[in-house]
Amino acid sequence: MKLMFISAVALAAASAIAAPAEESLSPSPAAKLGYIEVSADVVRFSATAAVSGTTDEKDTSTYLGVSLGAGSYFGESDTGRHQLGLELGLLGDSENNDGGKQTDRILTGLVVYNYNFNLGKAADAYLGASAGLAHYNAELDDNFLGKATYSDAAFAAGLQAGLKIRMSDTVSVNAGYRLLKIGDMKDDIWGVDVKLKDLVAHDFRVSVTFSF
């Protein structure tokens, strides 16, 4: 019987994505020293794919989620500036079918680096990389086998890019994409060792950033 949870491994979504924060429209002395920005998702969508080590079948799924990130700028120049931050993300999905119910949760903690290219006073484009941990948890309730839990964590790393549009000196809207690769996972479920491998997540998001 094919396990639904295979798809959940998409925790990469975890995306994953640290939507870096924006700079002020007119850079201040504080900007050159580095200042704090906080980002929160308005919309986050992740499409993921994973392969079951027991069946070698590839499964894909989609998740909705949220994330919260904070970062600081440094090394400002005429072309742009660096940004380093932290991001926590949560993705989830629940599925019911004739065989039972499955609830998936993917939690990611990532260190995020971006280089922000200055496109003028109204916008920035960013390109960067992320690395950290992804934890996947699936709660299964099968009509015949009963309840079980699949849980494991693995290293995750990815690349991201996006566009930041400044709405004011302190608020910006960011649209971004992240490709996140997650390490293999393994756990025992109903007495059978199940391994998830080749985990890849495509994470799309729109977020709002506040500068302090």
TILUM-675494 format. One record per residue (C-alpha): x, y, z; residue in one letter. Coordinates in pm, whole numbers. Example, Ala and Ser with C-alpha at 12.3 -4.5 7.8 and 13.67 -1.06 7.14 Angstrom:
REM residues 2
<node X="1230" Y="-450" Z="780" resn="A"/>
<node X="1367" Y="-106" Z="714" resn="S"/>
This chain:
REM residues 212
<node X="0" Y="0" Z="0" resn="M"/>
<node X="147" Y="331" Z="-101" resn="K"/>
<node X="213" Y="558" Z="195" resn="L"/>
<node X="67" Y="905" Z="160" resn="M"/>
<node X="334" Y="1060" Z="376" resn="F"/>
<node X="601" Y="1018" Z="110" resn="I"/>
<node X="503" Y="1347" Z="-44" resn="S"/>
<node X="522" Y="1529" Z="286" resn="A"/>
<node X="892" Y="1507" Z="274" resn="V"/>
<node X="878" Y="1811" Z="67" resn="A"/>
<node X="965" Y="2003" Z="379" resn="L"/>
<node X="1210" Y="2175" Z="177" resn="A"/>
<node X="961" Y="2415" Z="129" resn="A"/>
<node X="1071" Y="2484" Z="399" resn="A"/>
<node X="1133" Y="2642" Z="259" resn="S"/>
<node X="1189" Y="2724" Z="330" resn="A"/>
<node X="1271" Y="3101" Z="184" resn="I"/>
<node X="1401" Y="3381" Z="362" resn="A"/>
<node X="1245" Y="3681" Z="208" resn="A"/>
<node X="1512" Y="3933" Z="303" resn="P"/>
<node X="1407" Y="4266" Z="419" resn="A"/>
<node X="1414" Y="4593" Z="243" resn="E"/>
<node X="1631" Y="4893" Z="268" resn="E"/>
<node X="1494" Y="5242" Z="317" resn="S"/>
<node X="1425" Y="5458" Z="16" resn="L"/>
<node X="1686" Y="5707" Z="125" resn="S"/>
<node X="1970" Y="5515" Z="296" resn="P"/>
<node X="2060" Y="5651" Z="636" resn="S"/>
<node X="2386" Y="5617" Z="833" resn="P"/>
<node X="2223" Y="5324" Z="1013" resn="A"/>
<node X="2182" Y="5144" Z="682" resn="A"/>
<node X="2556" Y="5143" Z="623" resn="K"/>
<node X="2614" Y="4991" Z="966" resn="L"/>
<node X="2343" Y="4730" Z="918" resn="G"/>
<node X="1988" Y="4740" Z="1049" resn="Y"/>
<node X="1726" Y="4486" Z="1135" resn="I"/>
<node X="1435" Y="4388" Z="912" resn="E"/>
<node X="1155" Y="4142" Z="981" resn="V"/>
<node X="961" Y="3959" Z="708" resn="S"/>
<node X="634" Y="3763" Z="724" resn="A"/>
<node X="463" Y="3570" Z="444" resn="D"/>
<node X="134" Y="3685" Z="300" resn="V"/>
<node X="114" Y="3384" Z="67" resn="V"/>
<node X="342" Y="3081" Z="61" resn="R"/>
<node X="304" Y="2783" Z="-170" resn="F"/>
<node X="539" Y="2487" Z="-206" resn="S"/>
<node X="547" Y="2207" Z="-461" resn="A"/>
<node X="760" Y="1914" Z="-348" resn="T"/>
<node X="884" Y="1580" Z="-474" resn="A"/>
<node X="1029" Y="1278" Z="-292" resn="A"/>
<node X="1118" Y="918" Z="-364" resn="V"/>
<node X="1034" Y="632" Z="-129" resn="S"/>
<node X="1333" Y="409" Z="-62" resn="G"/>
<node X="1101" Y="111" Z="-22" resn="T"/>
<node X="915" Y="141" Z="-352" resn="T"/>
<node X="1138" Y="379" Z="-555" resn="D"/>
<node X="822" Y="561" Z="-656" resn="E"/>
<node X="832" Y="938" Z="-696" resn="K"/>
<node X="553" Y="1135" Z="-538" resn="D"/>
<node X="471" Y="1505" Z="-550" resn="T"/>
<node X="254" Y="1721" Z="-330" resn="S"/>
<node X="172" Y="2083" Z="-251" resn="T"/>
<node X="171" Y="2268" Z="79" resn="Y"/>
<node X="61" Y="2600" Z="218" resn="L"/>
<node X="261" Y="2764" Z="492" resn="G"/>
<node X="404" Y="3064" Z="670" resn="V"/>
<node X="749" Y="3183" Z="764" resn="S"/>
<node X="907" Y="3454" Z="976" resn="L"/>
<node X="1255" Y="3592" Z="913" resn="G"/>
<node X="1487" Y="3860" Z="1044" resn="A"/>
<node X="1810" Y="3989" Z="896" resn="G"/>
<node X="2063" Y="4269" Z="884" resn="S"/>
<node X="2239" Y="4446" Z="597" resn="Y"/>
<node X="2614" Y="4501" Z="575" resn="F"/>
<node X="2882" Y="4587" Z="318" resn="G"/>
<node X="2682" Y="4845" Z="125" resn="E"/>
<node X="2816" Y="4970" Z="-211" resn="S"/>
<node X="2686" Y="5152" Z="-520" resn="D"/>
<node X="2568" Y="4825" Z="-677" resn="T"/>
<node X="2400" Y="4671" Z="-374" resn="G"/>
<node X="2458" Y="4521" Z="-31" resn="R"/>
<node X="2485" Y="4195" Z="158" resn="H"/>
<node X="2222" Y="4061" Z="395" resn="Q"/>
<node X="2244" Y="3782" Z="652" resn="L"/>
<node X="1949" Y="3651" Z="851" resn="G"/>
<node X="1755" Y="3366" Z="1008" resn="L"/>
<node X="1423" Y="3218" Z="898" resn="E"/>
<node X="1173" Y="2983" Z="1057" resn="L"/>
<node X="913" Y="2824" Z="831" resn="G"/>
<node X="615" Y="2594" Z="870" resn="L"/>
<node X="434" Y="2404" Z="596" resn="L"/>
<node X="131" Y="2185" Z="643" resn="G"/>
<node X="-126" Y="1974" Z="467" resn="D"/>
<node X="-402" Y="1730" Z="561" resn="S"/>
<node X="-542" Y="1464" Z="331" resn="E"/>
<node X="-840" Y="1230" Z="364" resn="N"/>
<node X="-911" Y="935" Z="136" resn="N"/>
<node X="-1080" Y="595" Z="147" resn="D"/>
<node X="-783" Y="444" Z="330" resn="G"/>
<node X="-762" Y="697" Z="612" resn="G"/>
<node X="-619" Y="1036" Z="699" resn="K"/>
<node X="-272" Y="1188" Z="694" resn="Q"/>
<node X="-154" Y="1519" Z="840" resn="T"/>
<node X="189" Y="1652" Z="742" resn="D"/>
<node X="396" Y="1926" Z="902" resn="R"/>
<node X="731" Y="2052" Z="783" resn="I"/>
<node X="938" Y="2283" Z="1004" resn="L"/>
<node X="1253" Y="2451" Z="872" resn="T"/>
<node X="1519" Y="2662" Z="1038" resn="G"/>
<node X="1756" Y="2828" Z="789" resn="L"/>
<node X="2049" Y="3067" Z="786" resn="V"/>
<node X="1989" Y="3291" Z="484" resn="V"/>
<node X="2237" Y="3499" Z="285" resn="Y"/>
<node X="2133" Y="3735" Z="5" resn="N"/>
<node X="2305" Y="3989" Z="-211" resn="Y"/>
<node X="2065" Y="4272" Z="-290" resn="N"/>
<node X="2117" Y="4443" Z="-626" resn="F"/>
<node X="2016" Y="4808" Z="-623" resn="N"/>
<node X="1759" Y="4876" Z="-897" resn="L"/>
<node X="1691" Y="5229" Z="-783" resn="G"/>
<node X="1491" Y="5386" Z="-504" resn="K"/>
<node X="1183" Y="5177" Z="-578" resn="A"/>
<node X="1314" Y="4820" Z="-588" resn="A"/>
<node X="1592" Y="4567" Z="-531" resn="D"/>
<node X="1656" Y="4225" Z="-682" resn="A"/>
<node X="1818" Y="3960" Z="-464" resn="Y"/>
<node X="2008" Y="3636" Z="-516" resn="L"/>
<node X="2130" Y="3413" Z="-236" resn="G"/>
<node X="2168" Y="3079" Z="-61" resn="A"/>
<node X="2016" Y="2912" Z="246" resn="S"/>
<node X="2125" Y="2628" Z="473" resn="A"/>
<node X="1992" Y="2469" Z="790" resn="G"/>
<node X="1768" Y="2190" Z="917" resn="L"/>
<node X="1432" Y="2057" Z="805" resn="A"/>
<node X="1208" Y="1842" Z="1025" resn="H"/>
<node X="923" Y="1639" Z="884" resn="Y"/>
<node X="637" Y="1491" Z="1086" resn="N"/>
<node X="349" Y="1287" Z="947" resn="A"/>
<node X="57" Y="1161" Z="1154" resn="E"/>
<node X="-117" Y="867" Z="987" resn="L"/>
<node X="-455" Y="717" Z="1071" resn="D"/>
<node X="-513" Y="412" Z="853" resn="D"/>
<node X="-852" Y="239" Z="856" resn="N"/>
<node X="-686" Y="-105" Z="883" resn="F"/>
<node X="-341" Y="-52" Z="1037" resn="L"/>
<node X="-436" Y="213" Z="1290" resn="G"/>
<node X="-238" Y="522" Z="1391" resn="K"/>
<node X="133" Y="584" Z="1340" resn="A"/>
<node X="382" Y="871" Z="1326" resn="T"/>
<node X="671" Y="928" Z="1089" resn="Y"/>
<node X="930" Y="1180" Z="1209" resn="S"/>
<node X="1288" Y="1268" Z="1114" resn="D"/>
<node X="1516" Y="1564" Z="1043" resn="A"/>
<node X="1789" Y="1630" Z="788" resn="A"/>
<node X="2024" Y="1898" Z="657" resn="F"/>
<node X="1872" Y="2131" Z="397" resn="A"/>
<node X="2035" Y="2372" Z="152" resn="A"/>
<node X="1908" Y="2578" Z="-137" resn="G"/>
<node X="1924" Y="2882" Z="-363" resn="L"/>
<node X="1675" Y="3168" Z="-380" resn="Q"/>
<node X="1602" Y="3476" Z="-590" resn="A"/>
<node X="1339" Y="3745" Z="-589" resn="G"/>
<node X="1231" Y="4106" Z="-621" resn="L"/>
<node X="1169" Y="4362" Z="-345" resn="K"/>
<node X="941" Y="4655" Z="-409" resn="I"/>
<node X="952" Y="4942" Z="-157" resn="R"/>
<node X="615" Y="5077" Z="-57" resn="M"/>
<node X="768" Y="5327" Z="188" resn="S"/>
<node X="1088" Y="5388" Z="383" resn="D"/>
<node X="992" Y="5113" Z="629" resn="T"/>
<node X="765" Y="4872" Z="436" resn="V"/>
<node X="833" Y="4661" Z="127" resn="S"/>
<node X="665" Y="4374" Z="-58" resn="V"/>
<node X="880" Y="4081" Z="-169" resn="N"/>
<node X="812" Y="3811" Z="-428" resn="A"/>
<node X="1055" Y="3520" Z="-436" resn="G"/>
<node X="1135" Y="3161" Z="-529" resn="Y"/>
<node X="1358" Y="2906" Z="-355" resn="R"/>
<node X="1484" Y="2567" Z="-463" resn="L"/>
<node X="1559" Y="2360" Z="-153" resn="L"/>
<node X="1728" Y="2020" Z="-140" resn="K"/>
<node X="1682" Y="1810" Z="174" resn="I"/>
<node X="1885" Y="1513" Z="292" resn="G"/>
<node X="1747" Y="1161" Z="316" resn="D"/>
<node X="1515" Y="1070" Z="604" resn="M"/>
<node X="1431" Y="740" Z="765" resn="K"/>
<node X="1187" Y="616" Z="1029" resn="D"/>
<node X="993" Y="309" Z="1131" resn="D"/>
<node X="624" Y="301" Z="1054" resn="I"/>
<node X="399" Y="6" Z="1136" resn="W"/>
<node X="712" Y="-202" Z="1187" resn="G"/>
<node X="863" Y="-120" Z="848" resn="V"/>
<node X="1169" Y="100" Z="791" resn="D"/>
<node X="1078" Y="366" Z="537" resn="V"/>
<node X="1339" Y="593" Z="377" resn="K"/>
<node X="1264" Y="914" Z="193" resn="L"/>
<node X="1527" Y="1038" Z="-53" resn="K"/>
<node X="1582" Y="1283" Z="-337" resn="D"/>
<node X="1374" Y="1544" Z="-155" resn="L"/>
<node X="1336" Y="1867" Z="-349" resn="V"/>
<node X="1103" Y="2158" Z="-278" resn="A"/>
<node X="1004" Y="2448" Z="-502" resn="H"/>
<node X="896" Y="2729" Z="-275" resn="D"/>
<node X="705" Y="3037" Z="-396" resn="F"/>
<node X="612" Y="3324" Z="-169" resn="R"/>
<node X="495" Y="3680" Z="-132" resn="V"/>
<node X="592" Y="3850" Z="191" resn="S"/>
<node X="587" Y="4186" Z="364" resn="V"/>
<node X="902" Y="4329" Z="523" resn="T"/>
<node X="928" Y="4588" Z="797" resn="F"/>
<node X="1249" Y="4784" Z="860" resn="S"/>
<node X="1356" Y="4914" Z="1200" resn="F"/>
